[in-house]
Amino acid sequence: MKIISSILVIIGAILMLFGFITFLKGSAFLGVGYPVNYFHAATSAMLLAICLKVVCECEKKE
């Protein structure tokens, strides 16, 4: 699960970068016209990664 959460963090960071590029460019990047769409997907990936890390920590304690 640690590997999956690390992958999700990387995916979230890439999506944030895409959102920033779309914001700076001012036009569609990879077919997505609004940078907010990238940030919504990035926060979902980051939240899932945080939840997986918390589950890993709870399993260690038991």
N, C-alpha and C positions, 0 to 999 in steps of 0.2 A: 504494500500500500504506500510505502514511502516513495517508491519509484513513480507510482501513478500520481501522487500529489506533487512531486517535483516536475513531472511532465506538464501537469495542469498549470503550475506557476509559470513555466516557460511559455506555454500557450497564451496565458493571460498577459504576460509581458509583451509578447509579439502583437497581440490584438491591440494593446494600448499604443504600441508604436505605430500600427496601422491607423489608428484613430488620430494620432498626432499628425501623421503625414497627410491624412485627409483634411484635417483642420488647416494645416499650412498651405496645402495645395489649393484648397477652395473649390475643388470639383471632385467628381466621383473617383475613387481609388478602388480597384478590383471590383467594380460594379456596385459599390456601396456609396451612396451620395451624402450620407450624414455621418459625421464622426461619432455621434452619440451611439449609433448602433454597435460600433466596435467596443465602446466602453461598457455597454450593457453586457455584451458577451464576455468581456474580460472580467468584469466583476463576478459574473456567474462562475467562471472557471476558478477565480481566486477563492471564492467562498467555498466551493467544493473542495479545493485543495486544503483549505484551513480545516474543514470538517474532517477530512481524511487524516490529517495530522493529529487532530484531537483524539480521534478514535484510536490511532496507533499508540498515543501516549496513555490512554485509558487501559488499553490491552496490556501494556507493559506493567502497569501498577498491579494488575490482578494476578 
